[in-house]
Amino acid sequence: FVCCLVVMKRARETPTKGPKPEATEPPKKKQKGPKKNRKQEKVFARYKDAIEAGQVSTSSLSSSSSSSSAAPVATVDVKTTPGKTPKAQRKQELKLFRSEKGGDMLHWLLYPKTPKEFFDEYWGRKALHVERGQIDYYQLETLFSKASLKKEMRKNRAVLNDENFTMCRIVDNKRQFQKINDNDLLVGPSPTYSSADKMIWDLYSKGYTLQVFQPQRWSPQLARMVQLLESTFGTLIGCNAYLTPPSAQGLAPHWDDVDVFILQLEGKKNWNLYFLPDEQALPREYSKDLDVNDLGEPDLKITLNPGDVLYFPRGVIHYATTDSDQPSHHLTVSTYQRHTWYDFMMAAVPNALKTALSSSVDFRQGLPVNFSNYMGSAFHFGVPDDDEDEEDEKESKKTGKKVSEAISIQNAAADRKTLRRAFIAQFKDLFDKLPDFMDLDSSVDQYVEDFQSSRMAPSTPSLSFLLTNPGPRPTSEKDLISLIDLSFIRMSIGPFITPEEDGNNSDPEDSNPDESDDDSTPSPAASKPAGKHVFFGDEDDDSEDEKMKKKKEEKPKTEKKQKQKQKLEDQLKKGKKVDPEKLPFLEEEHDLMVAQSFCVRLTHAFENETSFHMKMSTPLEEVFLPLQTAPVISNLFVSHPSFVSIADLAPAGFSLAHAQLLFDFNFIQTKSSK
């Protein structure tokens, strides 16, 4: 049997006669499986926790070079850059963040949106959500973190007070607050907590949200960001941090009086937005807490993951909650609080009225006699005036002044309708004249000063370096000068006020030592000198005794000289121009400035302190220069950052001594002509 099997096997292997078979291709080598992507494995490992938490989907990490853009939802743009950030993009992000231009910082905040796209499409109009898919976007240069906050609490116990922190939570649609310095919990025979920070984190574990006010005071990177954004927007930038535990809600639904940018630093948070009708949009005041049951379904639901940013204008009703699986930490960057046309006009219109009062006799005319006999709510319905036709209105304007001047006690019982129209016509006529008396530039100077005195201190490395290294003090008219930084310096033209008249910029009522709090610790601002009033020509370094001695040693002026000076001052008060070079008896520019009652005032906010940002106004550093230097100072603003030779400014009334004064008070930097 075995032999038969062997024969049969050999028979099968023996080729049969016939044509040779065609040559066949050699068998292909067995293909190996797909090569492991080590880089991708590192990406998965890096985002493992985020994937498990549902922050980043595995599909978004499947390709390091892929990119997608989700469709816009309602009024929100969603820009997604999933997976590993390309090196070129990361380089661009770092470049924007480290730049010291305010526009670049805003670009970094909105990236990949540009500031132009943002202002054209979203600013003050609709919400914007930028979804980056980069959980470490805000950790490139750590802005603020829970770990850094805990470190600050341990290092500086003074920050643990109700001015810097508050604890809050929502229970049954009602807000519950807990003060940080609660004496019942921290002191007494049996205190609940041994320290404020232990109380904070225990309350946090019980569902309270920790709200940190203005953390930029302790974070150099945040301070730098705020300073640059303030230079971009031209108004104050506020910043609060919110740390919310899982399954919690810190604040009730409400709207704010500020535009806000939400920067999600850690964890994730679910946001619900409701948009007000157009006629109620952009309210100037914030709302009280609202009941969520009265709002219905939100217009927009958004989940912010680490690295995302959300913008929405003031007046958008909002509230946010956390999921059960993780906490949240975000920053709210806010701006444009009470920064509307209404607020500016509240400064401009009173100024115009003051000018009109001194310039036009029409505004000084007395009101019609007994006008309350036909004006007021009591006569509004009985004597309607809103139905007059165009001809009646023209006639009212034409005869308004005559009628109003002719009114007297004897004819007060005349036709009330005619009298009302005359009164309204005269008011409108005066109101139409008001813009002619408006000095908008001066009103802007006045309006901006409050911002300057409360803004963030210089926090960028280059500006801080420049303030301590502005160059050599100018010694020659060939030297070149330039203003240090436009956003921190302001120029205004106004009445000349001496330190004696102004009281060193302080209110006697505010400086009463008897009204101070004995328990309070003197703040650095209390010992900080008020803004300096430096008048060119004054010898500010002299003591009072030396000044009195010099005054006695001065030769009394002759009667003729006194009369000449008095005559000149009278001419100047009447608005007549006088060339100071032709007036030898006015020996000092100081005298001329007093006679003119107008001068150039320069202020800067370089002396502001980070610890007082958004908390109190700081007296600005200020100097006064003769009015004739106004065109020169304006030229320094317009030509910035270029340097200008002092010699080129001399023909316009600017001297080396003026430049030295500005240098001594940190207004200008210098560069040698050599």
C-alpha positions as CSV (number, residue, x, y, z in Angstrom):
1,F,0.0,0.0,0.0
2,V,2.8,2.3,0.8
3,C,4.6,1.5,-2.5
4,C,1.4,2.4,-4.4
5,L,1.2,5.8,-2.7
6,V,4.8,6.6,-3.6
7,V,4.2,5.7,-7.3
8,M,1.1,7.9,-7.5
9,K,2.9,10.8,-5.9
10,R,5.8,10.6,-8.5
11,A,3.3,10.3,-11.3
12,R,1.7,13.6,-10.3
13,E,5.1,15.3,-10.1
14,T,6.3,14.1,-13.6
15,P,5.5,16.7,-16.3
16,T,3.3,15.5,-19.2
17,K,4.5,15.9,-22.8
18,G,3.4,18.9,-24.8
19,P,4.2,22.6,-25.1
20,K,6.1,24.2,-22.3
21,P,3.9,26.3,-20.0
22,E,4.3,30.1,-20.2
23,A,6.6,31.7,-17.7
24,T,4.7,32.9,-14.7
25,E,5.6,35.9,-12.6
26,P,7.5,35.1,-9.4
27,P,5.2,35.1,-6.4
28,K,4.9,38.5,-4.8
29,K,6.5,38.9,-1.4
30,K,4.1,38.9,1.5
31,Q,3.2,42.5,2.3
32,K,3.8,43.7,5.8
33,G,1.2,45.4,7.9
34,P,1.0,49.2,8.2
35,K,3.9,50.9,9.7
36,K,3.2,52.2,13.2
37,N,3.0,56.0,13.4
38,R,5.1,56.8,16.4
39,K,4.3,60.5,16.2
40,Q,0.6,59.7,16.2
41,E,1.0,57.5,19.2
42,K,2.7,60.3,21.1
43,V,-0.2,62.6,20.2
44,F,-2.7,60.0,21.5
45,A,-0.7,59.6,24.7
46,R,-0.5,63.3,25.2
47,Y,-4.2,63.8,24.9
48,K,-5.2,60.5,26.6
49,D,-6.9,62.3,29.6
50,A,-8.7,64.7,27.3
51,I,-10.0,61.9,25.1
52,E,-11.3,59.9,28.1
53,A,-13.0,63.1,29.3
54,G,-14.6,63.7,26.0
55,Q,-12.8,66.9,25.3
56,V,-11.1,65.8,22.2
57,S,-12.4,63.1,19.8
58,T,-10.1,60.3,18.5
59,S,-11.1,61.1,15.0
60,S,-9.7,64.7,15.3
61,L,-6.3,63.2,16.2
62,S,-6.2,60.6,13.4
63,S,-4.1,62.9,11.1
64,S,-1.6,65.4,12.2
65,S,-2.0,67.3,8.9
66,S,-5.8,67.3,8.6
67,S,-7.9,70.3,9.4
68,S,-11.6,70.9,9.3
69,S,-14.1,73.7,9.9
70,A,-17.4,73.1,11.5
71,A,-20.4,74.8,10.1
72,P,-21.4,78.1,11.8
73,V,-24.2,77.7,14.4
74,A,-26.6,80.7,14.6
75,T,-24.5,83.8,15.2
76,V,-21.3,81.9,16.0
77,D,-18.3,81.1,13.9
78,V,-16.5,77.9,14.8
79,K,-12.9,77.6,13.7
80,T,-11.3,74.2,14.5
81,T,-7.7,73.2,14.2
82,P,-7.8,69.6,15.4
83,G,-4.9,67.3,16.3
84,K,-1.3,68.2,16.6
85,T,-0.6,71.9,15.9
86,P,1.7,72.4,13.0
87,K,5.0,74.0,13.8
88,A,4.4,77.0,11.6
89,Q,1.1,77.7,13.3
90,R,2.5,77.3,16.8
91,K,5.4,79.6,15.8
92,Q,2.8,82.2,14.6
93,E,0.8,81.9,17.8
94,L,3.9,82.5,19.9
95,K,5.0,85.4,17.8
96,L,1.6,87.1,18.3
97,F,1.6,86.5,22.0
98,R,5.1,87.7,22.6
99,S,4.7,90.8,20.4
100,E,4.3,94.1,22.2
101,K,1.8,95.5,19.9
102,G,-1.8,95.7,21.2
103,G,-3.3,94.6,17.9
104,D,-1.2,91.4,18.0
105,M,-2.4,90.5,21.4
106,L,-6.0,90.8,20.3
107,H,-5.1,88.7,17.2
108,W,-3.7,86.1,19.5
109,L,-6.8,86.1,21.6
110,L,-9.0,85.6,18.5
111,Y,-6.6,83.5,16.4
112,P,-7.2,82.5,13.6
113,K,-9.6,85.4,13.3
114,T,-8.0,88.7,12.6
115,P,-8.9,91.9,14.5
116,K,-10.3,93.4,11.3
117,E,-12.6,90.4,10.7
118,F,-13.7,90.6,14.3
119,F,-14.5,94.4,14.3
120,D,-16.2,94.2,10.9
121,E,-18.4,91.2,11.7
122,Y,-18.8,90.6,15.4
123,W,-17.9,93.6,17.7
124,G,-21.0,94.9,19.4
125,R,-23.3,92.8,17.1
126,K,-23.0,89.0,17.6
127,A,-21.3,86.2,19.4
128,L,-18.1,84.5,18.2
129,H,-16.9,81.1,19.3
130,V,-13.4,80.0,18.2
131,E,-12.9,76.3,18.8
132,R,-9.2,75.5,18.5
133,G,-8.9,71.9,19.6
134,Q,-5.6,72.9,21.4
135,I,-6.0,72.2,25.1
136,D,-2.7,73.8,25.9
137,Y,-3.2,77.0,23.9
138,Y,-3.3,79.2,27.0
139,Q,-0.4,77.3,28.5
140,L,2.2,78.4,25.9
141,E,3.0,81.3,28.3
142,T,1.0,80.4,31.4
143,L,-1.5,83.2,31.9
144,F,-3.1,82.0,35.1
145,S,-3.9,78.6,36.7
146,K,-5.4,77.0,39.7
147,A,-1.9,75.9,40.8
148,S,-0.5,79.4,40.6
149,L,-3.5,80.7,42.5
150,K,-2.9,78.3,45.4
151,K,0.8,79.3,45.4
152,E,-0.2,83.0,45.6
153,M,-2.5,82.3,48.5
154,R,0.2,80.5,50.5
155,K,2.8,83.2,49.7
156,N,0.7,86.3,50.2
157,R,-1.9,85.9,52.9
158,A,-2.9,89.6,52.4
159,V,-4.7,88.7,49.2
160,L,-7.2,86.6,51.1
161,N,-9.9,89.2,51.6
162,D,-13.4,90.0,50.2
163,E,-12.0,92.6,47.8
164,N,-10.1,89.9,45.9
165,F,-12.3,86.8,46.3
166,T,-15.9,85.8,46.6
167,M,-17.6,82.4,46.8
168,C,-21.0,81.9,45.2
169,R,-23.3,79.1,44.0
170,I,-26.8,78.7,42.6
171,V,-29.2,76.5,44.5
172,D,-32.9,76.3,43.4
173,N,-32.4,79.3,41.1
174,K,-31.1,81.5,44.0
175,R,-27.6,82.8,44.5
176,Q,-25.8,82.0,47.7
177,F,-22.8,84.1,48.7
178,Q,-20.1,83.4,51.2
179,K,-17.6,86.0,52.3
180,I,-13.9,85.1,52.6
181,N,-13.3,87.0,55.8
182,D,-16.3,85.6,57.7
183,N,-15.5,86.1,61.4
184,D,-18.0,83.5,62.4
185,L,-16.1,80.8,60.5
186,L,-12.5,82.0,61.1
187,V,-12.3,83.4,64.6
188,G,-14.0,82.8,67.9
189,P,-13.8,80.1,70.6
190,S,-14.5,77.3,68.0
191,P,-13.7,78.5,64.5
192,T,-14.9,76.3,61.6
193,Y,-11.7,76.8,59.6
194,S,-8.1,77.5,60.7
195,S,-7.4,79.7,57.7
196,A,-9.2,81.4,54.8
197,D,-7.6,79.3,52.1
198,K,-8.8,76.1,53.8
199,M,-12.3,77.6,54.0
200,I,-12.1,78.5,50.2
201,W,-11.3,75.0,49.0
202,D,-13.8,73.3,51.4
203,L,-16.6,75.5,50.1
204,Y,-15.3,74.8,46.6
205,S,-15.8,71.1,47.2
206,K,-19.4,71.9,48.3
207,G,-20.3,73.4,45.0
208,Y,-19.2,77.0,45.4
209,T,-17.6,78.8,42.5
210,L,-14.5,80.8,43.5
211,Q,-14.5,84.2,41.8
212,V,-11.1,86.0,41.7
213,F,-11.2,89.7,41.0
214,Q,-8.5,91.2,38.8
215,P,-5.9,88.4,39.0
216,Q,-3.6,90.4,36.7
217,R,-2.3,92.0,39.9
218,W,-0.5,88.8,40.7
219,S,0.3,87.4,37.2
220,P,2.9,89.3,35.1
221,Q,1.7,87.6,31.9
222,L,-1.9,88.6,32.6
223,A,-0.8,92.2,33.4
224,R,1.1,92.4,30.2
225,M,-2.0,91.1,28.2
226,V,-4.2,93.7,29.9
227,Q,-1.9,96.5,29.3
228,L,-1.6,95.7,25.5
229,L,-5.4,95.3,25.2
230,E,-6.0,98.6,27.0
231,S,-3.7,100.3,24.4
232,T,-5.7,98.6,21.6
233,F,-9.2,99.5,22.9
234,G,-8.4,102.8,24.5
235,T,-10.4,102.0,27.7
236,L,-10.1,99.9,30.8
237,I,-9.8,96.1,30.5
238,G,-11.1,94.1,33.5
239,C,-10.3,90.5,34.2
240,N,-11.9,88.0,36.6
241,A,-11.1,84.3,37.1
242,Y,-13.8,81.7,37.8
243,L,-13.1,78.3,39.3
244,T,-16.2,76.1,39.3
245,P,-16.3,72.5,40.7
246,P,-18.1,69.6,38.8
247,S,-21.9,69.7,38.6
248,A,-22.2,73.3,39.7
249,Q,-23.4,76.7,38.6
250,G,-21.8,79.9,40.1
251,L,-24.0,82.7,38.8
252,A,-27.7,83.1,37.9
253,P,-28.7,84.1,34.4
254,H,-28.0,87.8,33.8
255,W,-26.6,90.3,31.4
256,D,-23.5,92.5,31.9
257,D,-22.8,96.1,31.0
258,V,-19.5,95.1,29.4
259,D,-18.3,93.2,26.3
260,V,-16.7,90.0,27.3
261,F,-14.1,87.4,26.1
262,I,-14.3,84.0,27.8
263,L,-10.9,82.2,27.8
264,Q,-11.3,78.6,28.8
265,L,-8.1,77.7,30.6
266,E,-8.9,74.3,32.2
267,G,-11.8,71.8,32.1
268,K,-14.9,72.6,30.2
269,K,-18.0,74.6,30.7
270,N,-21.5,74.7,29.1
271,W,-22.8,78.2,28.1
272,N,-26.4,79.2,27.4
273,L,-26.9,82.5,25.6
274,Y,-30.1,84.5,25.1
275,F,-30.2,87.6,22.8
276,L,-32.2,90.7,23.6
277,P,-34.4,92.3,21.0
278,D,-32.7,95.0,18.9
279,E,-34.5,97.8,20.7
280,Q,-33.1,96.6,24.0
281,A,-29.6,95.7,22.8
282,L,-26.4,97.1,24.3
283,P,-27.8,98.2,27.7
284,R,-25.6,100.5,29.7
285,E,-26.5,98.9,33.1
286,Y,-26.1,95.3,34.2
287,S,-29.2,93.3,35.1
288,K,-30.4,91.7,38.3
289,D,-30.4,87.9,38.6
290,L,-33.0,86.4,36.3
291,D,-35.0,83.2,36.7
292,V,-34.1,80.6,34.2
293,N,-37.7,79.4,34.1
294,D,-38.7,82.7,32.6
295,L,-36.3,82.6,29.8
296,G,-37.3,79.5,27.8
297,E,-34.9,77.8,25.5
298,P,-31.6,79.5,24.9
299,D,-30.8,81.0,21.5
300,L,-27.4,79.4,21.7
301,K,-25.8,76.5,23.5
302,I,-22.0,76.3,23.5
303,T,-19.5,74.0,25.2
304,L,-16.1,75.6,25.8
305,N,-13.0,73.3,25.9
306,P,-9.5,74.2,27.0
307,G,-8.0,76.6,24.4
308,D,-11.4,77.9,23.2
309,V,-12.5,81.6,23.3
310,L,-16.1,83.0,23.3
311,Y,-17.0,86.6,22.7
312,F,-20.4,88.2,23.2
313,P,-21.5,91.8,23.5
314,R,-22.9,93.5,26.5
315,G,-26.6,92.8,27.0
316,V,-26.5,89.1,26.1
317,I,-28.2,87.1,28.8
318,H,-25.9,84.2,29.9
319,Y,-25.2,81.5,32.5
320,A,-22.8,78.6,32.6
321,T,-22.7,75.1,34.2
322,T,-20.2,72.3,34.6
323,D,-20.7,68.6,33.8
324,S,-20.4,65.9,36.5
325,D,-17.1,64.6,35.3
326,Q,-14.8,67.6,35.6
327,P,-14.4,71.1,36.9
328,S,-13.8,74.4,35.0
329,H,-11.5,77.3,35.1
330,H,-11.9,80.3,32.8
331,L,-11.0,83.9,32.6
332,T,-13.5,86.7,31.7
333,V,-11.8,89.6,30.0
334,S,-14.2,92.6,29.9
335,T,-14.2,96.1,28.4
336,Y,-16.3,99.0,27.3
337,Q,-18.0,99.6,30.6
338,R,-19.9,102.9,30.4
339,H,-18.0,103.8,27.3
340,T,-20.8,104.9,25.0
341,W,-21.7,108.0,23.0
342,Y,-24.0,108.9,25.8
343,D,-21.1,108.9,28.3
344,F,-19.0,111.1,26.0
345,M,-21.8,113.5,25.4
346,M,-22.4,113.8,29.1
347,A,-18.9,115.3,29.2
348,A,-19.1,117.3,25.9
349,V,-22.5,119.0,26.3
350,P,-21.9,120.6,29.7
351,N,-18.6,122.0,28.4
352,A,-20.4,123.4,25.4
353,L,-23.0,125.0,27.6
354,K,-20.3,126.7,29.7
355,T,-18.6,128.1,26.5
356,A,-22.0,129.2,25.2
357,L,-22.8,131.0,28.4
358,S,-19.6,133.1,28.2
359,S,-19.8,133.6,24.5
360,S,-23.4,134.2,23.5
361,V,-25.9,136.6,25.1
362,D,-28.8,134.4,23.8
363,F,-27.9,131.8,26.4
364,R,-27.9,134.4,29.1
365,Q,-31.4,135.7,28.3
366,G,-33.9,135.2,31.1
367,L,-36.6,132.6,30.7
368,P,-40.1,133.8,29.7
369,V,-42.0,135.2,32.7
370,N,-44.3,132.7,34.4
371,F,-43.6,130.0,31.7
372,S,-44.7,127.3,34.1
373,N,-48.2,128.5,33.6
374,Y,-48.3,126.8,30.2
375,M,-45.3,124.4,30.3
376,G,-45.2,121.2,32.3
377,S,-47.0,117.9,32.4
378,A,-50.2,119.5,33.6
379,F,-50.5,121.2,30.2
380,H,-49.0,118.5,28.0
381,F,-52.3,116.7,27.4
382,G,-54.6,119.7,27.6
383,V,-52.6,121.8,25.1
384,P,-51.1,119.3,22.6
385,D,-48.2,120.5,20.5
386,D,-47.1,117.4,18.7
387,D,-49.7,117.7,16.0
388,E,-48.5,121.0,14.5
389,D,-47.9,121.0,10.8
390,E,-44.8,122.2,9.0
391,E,-46.2,125.8,8.5
392,D,-47.1,126.1,12.1
393,E,-43.6,125.0,13.1
394,K,-42.0,127.6,10.8
395,E,-44.2,130.3,12.2
396,S,-43.3,129.2,15.7
397,K,-39.6,129.5,15.0
398,K,-40.2,132.9,13.3
399,T,-42.2,134.4,16.1
400,G,-40.9,132.4,19.0
401,K,-38.4,135.0,20.3
402,K,-40.9,137.9,19.9
403,V,-43.6,136.0,21.8
404,S,-41.3,134.8,24.5
405,E,-39.9,138.3,25.1
406,A,-43.4,139.8,25.1
407,I,-44.8,137.5,27.7
408,S,-45.5,139.3,31.0
409,I,-47.7,138.8,34.0
410,Q,-50.5,140.9,32.3
411,N,-50.8,138.7,29.2
412,A,-49.9,135.4,30.8
413,A,-53.5,134.2,30.1
414,A,-52.8,134.4,26.4
415,D,-53.4,131.4,24.1
416,R,-51.4,128.6,25.8
417,K,-50.9,126.7,22.5
418,T,-49.1,129.7,20.9
419,L,-47.0,130.2,24.0
420,R,-46.0,126.5,24.2
421,R,-44.9,126.5,20.6
422,A,-42.9,129.7,21.1
423,F,-41.1,128.2,24.1
424,I,-40.3,125.0,22.3
425,A,-39.2,126.8,19.2
426,Q,-36.8,129.0,21.2
427,F,-35.4,126.0,23.0
428,K,-34.8,124.1,19.8
429,D,-33.1,127.2,18.3
430,L,-30.6,127.4,21.2
431,F,-30.1,123.7,21.1
432,D,-29.2,123.9,17.4
433,K,-26.6,126.5,18.2
434,L,-24.9,124.4,20.8
435,P,-22.6,122.4,18.5
436,D,-21.0,125.7,17.5
437,F,-19.6,126.0,21.0
438,M,-18.3,122.5,21.4
439,D,-14.6,121.8,21.6
440,L,-14.6,118.1,21.0
441,D,-10.9,117.7,21.4
442,S,-10.9,119.3,24.9
443,S,-13.9,117.1,25.8
444,V,-12.0,114.0,24.7
445,D,-9.0,115.1,26.8
446,Q,-11.2,115.4,29.8
447,Y,-13.1,112.1,29.1
448,V,-9.9,110.0,28.7
449,E,-8.2,111.3,31.8
450,D,-10.2,109.0,34.1
451,F,-9.0,106.0,32.0
452,Q,-5.4,107.1,32.1
453,S,-5.4,107.4,35.9
454,S,-6.9,103.9,36.4
455,R,-5.2,102.0,33.7
456,M,-2.7,99.1,34.0
457,A,0.8,100.1,34.8
458,P,3.5,99.6,32.1
459,S,4.0,95.8,32.1
460,T,5.8,95.0,28.8
461,P,9.5,94.4,29.0
462,S,10.5,96.9,26.4
463,L,8.4,99.8,27.8
464,S,9.7,99.0,31.4
465,F,13.2,99.1,30.0
466,L,12.7,102.3,28.1
467,L,11.4,104.1,31.2
468,T,14.6,103.3,33.1
469,N,16.9,103.8,30.0
470,P,15.5,106.6,28.0
471,G,18.8,107.7,26.7
472,P,21.1,110.6,27.6
473,R,19.7,113.9,28.9
474,P,19.6,116.3,25.9
475,T,22.5,118.8,26.0
476,S,22.4,120.1,22.4
477,E,19.8,121.3,20.0
478,K,21.2,118.7,17.6
479,D,19.9,115.9,19.8
480,L,17.0,113.8,18.6
481,I,13.8,113.3,20.8
482,S,10.7,111.2,20.6
483,L,7.7,110.6,23.0
484,I,8.1,107.3,24.9
485,D,4.7,105.8,24.3
486,L,1.6,107.5,22.8
487,S,-1.0,105.4,24.6
488,F,0.3,106.5,28.1
489,I,0.8,110.2,27.3
490,R,-1.9,112.9,26.8
491,M,-1.7,116.5,25.8
492,S,-4.4,119.1,26.6
493,I,-4.8,122.8,26.4
494,G,-6.6,124.5,29.2
495,P,-6.7,127.2,32.0
496,F,-3.5,127.6,33.9
497,I,-3.9,126.6,37.6
498,T,-1.2,127.1,40.1
499,P,-0.5,124.5,42.8
500,E,-1.7,127.0,45.5
501,E,-5.0,127.4,43.6
502,D,-5.4,123.7,42.9
503,G,-4.4,122.5,46.4
504,N,-2.1,119.9,44.9
505,N,-5.0,118.2,43.2
506,S,-6.5,117.1,46.5
507,D,-9.9,117.7,48.1
508,P,-9.5,119.1,51.7
509,E,-12.5,117.1,52.7
510,D,-10.9,113.9,51.6
511,S,-7.7,114.6,53.5
512,N,-9.2,115.0,56.9
513,P,-7.1,112.8,59.2
514,D,-9.9,112.5,61.7
515,E,-12.0,110.6,59.2
516,S,-9.5,107.8,58.5
517,D,-10.0,104.3,59.6
518,D,-7.7,103.5,62.5
519,D,-7.8,99.8,61.7
520,S,-6.7,100.2,58.1
521,T,-3.2,99.8,56.9
522,P,-1.8,102.7,55.0
523,S,-1.7,101.8,51.3
524,P,1.2,102.6,49.0
525,A,-1.0,105.2,47.3
526,A,-1.4,107.1,50.5
527,S,2.3,107.9,50.6
528,K,2.6,108.4,46.9
529,P,3.0,112.1,45.9
530,A,0.1,113.6,44.0
531,G,0.6,114.5,40.3
532,K,3.3,117.1,40.0
533,H,2.5,120.6,38.7
534,V,5.6,121.8,37.0
535,F,5.5,125.2,35.4
536,F,8.3,126.0,33.0
537,G,10.3,128.9,34.5
538,D,9.7,127.9,38.2
539,E,12.6,126.8,40.3
540,D,11.0,123.8,41.8
541,D,14.0,122.6,43.7
542,D,14.1,125.7,46.0
543,S,12.9,125.5,49.5
544,E,10.2,127.9,50.8
545,D,12.8,129.9,52.7
546,E,15.0,130.3,49.6
547,K,12.0,131.4,47.5
548,M,11.0,134.0,50.1
549,K,14.6,135.2,50.3
550,K,14.8,135.6,46.5
551,K,11.4,137.3,46.5
552,K,12.7,140.0,49.0
553,E,15.8,140.5,47.0
554,E,14.0,141.2,43.8
555,K,13.9,144.9,42.9
556,P,10.5,146.4,43.0
557,K,9.1,147.2,39.6
558,T,8.6,150.7,38.6
559,E,5.1,152.2,38.5
560,K,5.4,152.5,34.7
561,K,6.3,148.9,34.4
562,Q,3.4,147.9,36.5
563,K,1.0,149.9,34.3
564,Q,2.5,148.3,31.2
565,K,2.0,144.8,32.6
566,Q,-1.5,145.6,33.6
567,K,-2.3,147.0,30.2
568,L,-0.9,143.8,28.6
569,E,-2.9,141.5,30.8
570,D,-6.1,143.5,30.0
571,Q,-5.3,143.1,26.3
572,L,-4.8,139.3,26.6
573,K,-7.9,138.9,28.6
574,K,-9.9,140.5,25.8
575,G,-8.4,137.9,23.4
576,K,-5.9,140.2,21.7
577,K,-2.7,138.5,20.6
578,V,0.6,139.8,21.9
579,D,4.1,138.7,20.8
580,P,6.0,137.8,24.0
581,E,9.3,138.7,22.3
582,K,8.3,142.3,22.1
583,L,7.4,142.5,25.8
584,P,10.6,142.7,27.7
585,F,8.8,143.6,31.0
586,L,7.4,140.0,31.0
587,E,10.7,138.5,31.9
588,E,9.5,134.9,32.5
589,E,7.3,132.6,30.4
590,H,5.6,131.8,33.6
591,D,4.2,135.4,33.8
592,L,3.0,135.2,30.2
593,M,1.2,132.0,30.9
594,V,-0.5,133.4,34.0
595,A,-1.6,136.4,31.9
596,Q,-2.9,134.3,29.1
597,S,-4.6,131.9,31.5
598,F,-4.0,129.1,29.0
599,C,-1.1,126.7,28.5
600,V,-0.2,123.2,27.3
601,R,-0.6,120.4,29.8
602,L,1.1,117.1,29.3
603,T,0.3,114.1,31.5
604,H,1.5,110.5,31.6
605,A,0.4,107.3,33.4
606,F,3.8,105.7,33.7
607,E,3.7,106.0,37.5
608,N,0.5,103.8,37.8
609,E,0.8,100.8,40.0
610,T,-0.3,97.3,39.0
611,S,-1.7,96.6,42.5
612,F,-4.2,99.5,42.1
613,H,-5.4,98.7,38.6
614,M,-9.2,99.1,38.4
615,K,-9.3,99.9,42.1
616,M,-8.5,103.6,42.4
617,S,-7.4,106.6,40.3
618,T,-3.7,107.5,40.5
619,P,-2.7,111.2,40.2
620,L,-1.1,111.6,36.8
621,E,2.4,113.0,36.4
622,E,2.0,116.4,34.7
623,V,4.0,119.3,33.4
624,F,2.9,122.7,31.9
625,L,4.4,124.4,29.0
626,P,3.7,127.7,27.2
627,L,0.8,127.8,24.8
628,Q,3.2,128.6,21.9
629,T,4.7,125.1,22.2
630,A,1.3,123.4,21.4
631,P,2.1,122.9,17.6
632,V,5.5,121.4,18.5
633,I,4.1,118.9,21.1
634,S,1.3,118.0,18.6
635,N,4.0,117.3,16.0
636,L,5.8,114.9,18.4
637,F,2.5,112.9,18.7
638,V,2.0,112.8,15.0
639,S,5.6,111.9,14.1
640,H,5.9,109.1,16.7
641,P,7.8,106.8,16.7
642,S,10.2,108.8,14.6
643,F,12.8,111.0,16.3
644,V,12.9,114.8,15.7
645,S,15.8,117.2,16.1
646,I,15.3,119.8,18.8
647,A,16.8,122.3,16.3
648,D,14.0,121.6,13.9
649,L,11.5,122.4,16.6
650,A,13.2,125.6,17.8
651,P,11.7,128.0,15.2
652,A,8.2,127.0,16.5
653,G,9.1,128.2,20.1
654,F,10.4,124.9,21.5
655,S,13.8,125.1,23.2
656,L,16.5,122.8,24.6
657,A,15.2,123.8,28.1
658,H,11.7,122.5,27.2
659,A,13.2,119.2,26.0
660,Q,15.2,118.8,29.2
661,L,12.0,119.4,31.3
662,L,10.1,116.7,29.3
663,F,13.1,114.3,29.7
664,D,13.4,114.8,33.4
665,F,9.7,113.8,33.9
666,N,9.8,110.7,31.6
667,F,7.9,112.1,28.6
668,I,10.6,111.7,26.0
669,Q,13.4,109.5,25.0
670,T,16.5,110.7,23.3
671,K,19.0,109.7,20.7
672,S,22.3,111.4,19.9
673,S,22.6,113.0,16.5
674,K,26.1,111.4,16.3
